[in-house]
Amino acid sequence: MAHLAQGDRPRLILMDLDGAEDLEGLRHLLALERSVPVIVAADPSESTLLFEAMRIGALSVLIRPIRLEDLETISAKASERTA
């Protein structure tokens, strides 16, 4: 996140969620930079985290293991959003 604070802007952020503390990190990230699409990934057993991530502003979610086709589809969706 230091890069965001310095002014560098990624086109997309992929964030792995592995517990409630990561949701707090997502909240901070979204507070810092709302214009960069954030995609979150988590284990299927973490569905509550994934729903909460979408509620607080994640563009989309991926279920681990991440399939390349899913990542490409969601990346294209994110590109359309920022175009």
RAQUIZI-V901274 format. One record per residue. N is the residue number from 1. RES is the residue in one small letter. D_FIRST is the distance of its C-alpha to the first C-alpha in Angstrom with 2 decimals. Layout:
# RAQUIZI-V901274
n | res | d_first
N | RES | D_FIRST
N | RES | D_FIRST
This chain:
# RAQUIZI-V901274
n | res | d_first
1 | m | 0.00
2 | a | 3.79
3 | h | 5.32
4 | l | 5.27
5 | a | 6.61
6 | q | 8.89
7 | g | 10.27
8 | d | 9.73
9 | r | 10.23
10 | p | 10.43
11 | r | 13.62
12 | l | 12.69
13 | i | 10.22
14 | l | 12.23
15 | m | 11.40
16 | d | 14.07
17 | l | 15.50
18 | d | 17.64
19 | g | 18.61
20 | a | 18.36
21 | e | 15.60
22 | d | 13.30
23 | l | 14.51
24 | e | 13.33
25 | g | 9.73
26 | l | 10.50
27 | r | 12.05
28 | h | 9.22
29 | l | 7.07
30 | l | 10.44
31 | a | 11.19
32 | l | 8.49
33 | e | 9.49
34 | r | 12.78
35 | s | 14.06
36 | v | 12.04
37 | p | 13.92
38 | v | 12.51
39 | i | 14.95
40 | v | 15.26
41 | a | 17.55
42 | a | 19.69
43 | d | 23.12
44 | p | 26.02
45 | s | 26.87
46 | e | 23.66
47 | s | 24.92
48 | t | 24.37
49 | l | 20.60
50 | l | 20.66
51 | f | 22.81
52 | e | 20.68
53 | a | 17.51
54 | m | 19.66
55 | r | 21.04
56 | i | 17.83
57 | g | 16.70
58 | a | 15.83
59 | l | 17.80
60 | s | 19.42
61 | v | 19.76
62 | l | 20.88
63 | i | 23.12
64 | r | 22.89
65 | p | 24.36
66 | i | 22.75
67 | r | 25.43
68 | l | 24.77
69 | e | 26.84
70 | d | 24.77
71 | l | 21.49
72 | e | 23.33
73 | t | 24.75
74 | i | 21.58
75 | s | 19.83
76 | a | 22.89
77 | k | 22.67
78 | a | 19.12
79 | s | 20.41
80 | e | 23.33
81 | r | 21.28
82 | t | 19.35
83 | a | 22.57
